[in-house]
Every structure is written in C-alpha cells, then in structure tokens.
Amino acid sequence: MQVRIIASTTQQKFPVALLLKGELIQKLKVTKTQMNAYLEDGMPHYLIGNEFRFLESEIRTWMKTYKPSQERLESEFRDKKGRTLEKNMLRKKSSWKH
C-alpha cells in the first residue's frame, strides 16, 4: 500500500498521510459501490485533481457515527426473493384487499 505524506508537524507523533480511494476500499474491506454510497452520505474526503483522497483519522471518526440514510436503506432493500421494498409493499397491499 502506498502512503503519501502531506504534512508533518512537531506536535504530531506521526506524519499525516492521505489514502487513495482504492487503498481505503481495501482497508475498509468494502465494495466500490459501498464506497460511492459512503461518499454520497458525506464521508469526509479531499478531491485533489480528479482523485479522491482520505485522511484515515477522519474516516475512523466518521465511521463510528455513520448511519445510512433511510432513503438509502429503502432503495437498497431486497427480500429473500430479490424484490425491492416498493414491489414488496405493492404485493402486500394487493393481498390486504382480498
């Protein structure tokens, strides 16, 4: 894994390093899709040129308090048969009428 040192101060014991998106995906053991969802939900990042960069300390703090939005949970929901929440609710509504 490559680590890029961006700053070092006398007050810090270790230099501050920015991680690339691929490096963070490996570190967190998530998919690219999940990483994009995190970014949409406000994961702290820096855009340098056209590359996302991340401070590991900021990510650790953010992950401790992260809760996916209700909208995201509903859009990603699938039951055991692969039905979305919307299709599942429509199916249940039609069975209530009978």
C-alpha positions as CSV (number, residue, x, y, z in Angstrom):
1,M,0.0,0.0,0.0
2,Q,1.3,3.4,-0.9
3,V,1.2,6.2,1.7
4,R,1.6,9.7,0.6
5,I,2.9,12.1,3.3
6,I,1.2,15.5,3.0
7,A,2.2,17.2,6.2
8,S,4.3,16.7,9.3
9,T,4.3,18.9,12.4
10,T,6.3,18.8,15.5
11,Q,3.1,18.4,17.6
12,Q,2.2,15.1,15.9
13,K,4.0,11.8,16.6
14,F,3.3,10.5,13.1
15,P,3.1,12.3,9.7
16,V,-0.3,12.8,8.2
17,A,-1.0,10.6,5.2
18,L,-3.7,10.7,2.6
19,L,-5.1,7.4,1.3
20,L,-6.3,6.9,-2.3
21,K,-9.8,5.6,-2.9
22,G,-8.6,2.2,-3.8
23,E,-6.4,2.0,-0.7
24,L,-9.3,2.9,1.5
25,I,-11.6,0.4,-0.2
26,Q,-9.0,-2.3,0.7
27,K,-8.5,-1.1,4.2
28,L,-12.3,-0.9,5.0
29,K,-13.0,-4.2,3.0
30,V,-15.9,-2.7,1.1
31,T,-17.0,-2.7,-2.5
32,K,-16.7,0.3,-4.9
33,T,-20.4,0.6,-4.8
34,Q,-20.4,0.8,-1.0
35,M,-17.6,3.4,-1.1
36,N,-19.6,5.5,-3.5
37,A,-22.6,5.3,-1.2
38,Y,-20.4,6.5,1.7
39,L,-19.3,9.4,-0.4
40,E,-22.9,10.3,-1.2
41,D,-23.7,10.1,2.5
42,G,-21.0,12.6,3.4
43,M,-17.8,10.6,4.0
44,P,-15.0,13.2,4.6
45,H,-12.7,13.4,1.6
46,Y,-10.4,15.7,-0.4
47,L,-10.6,16.0,-4.1
48,I,-7.1,16.6,-5.5
49,G,-7.2,16.9,-9.3
50,N,-9.6,14.2,-10.2
51,E,-8.7,11.8,-7.4
52,F,-10.4,11.3,-4.0
53,R,-8.0,11.3,-1.0
54,F,-8.9,10.5,2.6
55,L,-7.4,11.1,6.0
56,E,-7.6,7.8,7.9
57,S,-8.2,9.5,11.2
58,E,-11.2,11.4,9.8
59,I,-12.6,8.2,8.3
60,R,-12.3,6.3,11.5
61,T,-14.2,9.1,13.4
62,W,-16.8,9.3,10.7
63,M,-17.4,5.5,10.5
64,K,-18.1,5.4,14.3
65,T,-21.1,7.7,13.8
66,Y,-22.2,6.7,10.3
67,K,-25.8,5.7,9.8
68,P,-27.1,5.2,6.3
69,S,-30.0,7.5,5.3
70,Q,-33.5,6.0,5.4
71,E,-33.7,6.6,1.7
72,R,-30.6,4.6,1.0
73,L,-31.8,1.7,3.2
74,E,-35.1,1.6,1.4
75,S,-33.5,1.8,-2.1
76,E,-31.1,-1.0,-1.3
77,F,-33.6,-3.3,0.4
78,R,-34.2,-6.7,-1.2
79,D,-36.1,-9.6,0.4
80,K,-35.1,-13.2,0.1
81,K,-36.8,-13.4,-3.4
82,G,-34.9,-10.3,-4.6
83,R,-37.9,-7.9,-4.5
84,T,-37.4,-4.3,-3.8
85,L,-39.2,-2.6,-0.9
86,E,-41.6,-0.9,-3.3
87,K,-42.5,-4.2,-5.0
88,N,-42.8,-5.9,-1.7
89,M,-45.2,-3.2,-0.3
90,L,-47.3,-3.3,-3.5
91,R,-47.6,-7.1,-3.2
92,K,-48.7,-6.8,0.4
93,K,-51.3,-4.1,-0.4
94,S,-52.9,-6.3,-3.0
95,S,-53.1,-9.2,-0.6
96,W,-54.8,-7.0,2.0
97,K,-57.7,-6.2,-0.4
98,H,-58.6,-9.9,-0.8
